[in-house]
Amino acid sequence: TEGVELTAEDCWNSYRVNAFAGLHMAVVASVLVGRSEHGDEMFLAMAERHAAHVDDLDSWALLA
């Protein structure tokens, strides 16, 4: 373990905070590629689903 000790709560909170990574990827990736109707629909779906994930986990509460 190299001196690293994590509780179950630490792991759960890390999971919750890192839910933002999916939302971040959806937004950044959508800016880096060429636009198309299909691409716009796909990135919108990704953003909506990752935002719902963040909301479901109440991830915002951990940023305060």
Secondary structure, DSSP 8 states (H G I E B T S, - for coil): -TT----HHHHHHHHHHTTHHHHHHHHHHHHHS---HHHHHHHHHHHHHHHHHHHHTTGGGGG-
